[in-house]
Amino acid sequence: MSTAPTARVFSSDNTAGTSAEILDALAREATGQALPYGADDTTATVRRRLSDVFEREVDVLLVSTGSAANALGLAALTPPWGSVLCHRDSHINNDECGAPEFYTAGAKLVPLGGDDAKIDPDELRAAARHKAGDVHSVEPSVVSITQCTETGAVYTLDELRTLGSVAEEAGLRTHMDGARFAGAIASLDCAPAELTWRAGVDVLSFGATKNGTMTADAIVVFDRSLTPELAFRAKRAGQLASKMRFQAAQFDAYLADGLWLRNARHANAMAARLQEGLKAIPEVRLLGTADANIVFCRLPQQITEGLLSDGYAFYHDRWEPGVARFVTSFTTAPQDIDHLLRAVRQHAA
Ligand SMILES: Cc1ncc(COP(=O)(O)O)c(C=O)c1O
């Protein structure tokens, strides 16, 4: 009997491949002709599917990266003299090379605090009022919420509604970075509508590349008055693919038969398995809440070095010394987790 080699890369969920259903859909799409630039039938089907998922008519722009989705979505919501209030650990603040500032033509990102990379509502309330209407300052315009957060926590519905009402009272628009949106839905087991437009979200970056697609993420637009402008912005940003049908085919298969949720439930279950195993190892201290597919922990140096020498890959020097991050995906197998735990136990001894 042949066994698959153990996966040892836990640095990110984007190290995973592509779901077989999505590859099949690409192969089917590759025959025949279709209209370009999103005028094809498959793109129309994706819009209908996402309207069903969100229980209302939405507009959809398919893009090739999560950073493009974030930067374009924020640009449609924020004037150049505005500010985007976000968590200081957010991807838009730390990992997008200034794309939000560039695409908004100069809006300012204002970093806020809060545990587990969740925005603290009191900090949001204060920042939303800070120098509002003062022509000498940037105008608080948008709050950007990451769901799941960068540390693997998931905002509860109540937490989201609280942020939504603070934003509404202050007249802020709301953007959601959902690079791991499926993981949040799988974790909370709630309707996607509850987590988004019913909580005040105007534009969602609906990630899929970390959870099964090859090169396709989506901007889901709840405030459809923004769509004409977004369409021009996407073209100008080089994000209007001429063969959009291939991005659409990926999304179509991702949404069909609940593949997106199956994949996310699996990734979350693998992180839960890892978390349970690590809990039983006294030398390891878990950090924060692993509600979805990211586990943070504090590891003694000898364990980190031992794992690295075994060929494991994971972030161990990106935050504070001694803090490690393990990310699971839809391709992580239970035995991959069991091997990793065995190695941690060995190096702890
Ligand atoms: C929270 C979050 N948002 C957005 C992105 C953007 O992803 P991309 O690398 O596709 O631009 C990532 C990727 O790591 C992410 O973790």
The ligand as a Tripos MOL2 file, in Angstrom:
@<TRIPOS>MOLECULE
LIG
   16    16     1     0     0
SMALL
NO_CHARGES

@<TRIPOS>ATOM
      1 C1         -5.8580   38.2950    6.2230 C.3       1 LIG1
      2 C2         -5.3520   38.3120    4.8060 C.ar      1 LIG1
      3 N1         -5.8700   39.1850    3.9290 N.ar      1 LIG1
      4 C3         -5.4730   39.2510    2.6540 C.ar      1 LIG1
      5 C4         -4.5180   38.4100    2.1730 C.ar      1 LIG1
      6 C5         -4.1170   38.6480    0.7410 C.3       1 LIG1
      7 O1         -3.6810   37.6780    0.0300 O.3       1 LIG1
      8 P1         -2.8130   37.7020   -1.3350 P.3       1 LIG1
      9 O2         -1.5180   37.1160   -0.9440 O.co2     1 LIG1
     10 O3         -3.6440   36.8490   -2.2130 O.co2     1 LIG1
     11 O4         -2.7180   39.0880   -1.8550 O.co2     1 LIG1
     12 C6         -3.9150   37.4630    3.0400 C.ar      1 LIG1
     13 C7         -2.8470   36.5420    2.5810 C.2       1 LIG1
     14 O5         -2.0420   36.0440    3.3170 O.2       1 LIG1
     15 C8         -4.3560   37.4120    4.3970 C.ar      1 LIG1
     16 O6         -3.8280   36.5520    5.2840 O.3       1 LIG1
@<TRIPOS>BOND
     1     1     2 1
     2     2     3 ar
     3     2    15 ar
     4     3     4 ar
     5     4     5 ar
     6     5     6 1
     7     5    12 ar
     8     6     7 1
     9     7     8 1
    10     8     9 2
    11     8    10 1
    12     8    11 1
    13    12    13 1
    14    12    15 ar
    15    13    14 2
    16    15    16 1
@<TRIPOS>SUBSTRUCTURE
     1 LIG1         1 GROUP 0 **** ****
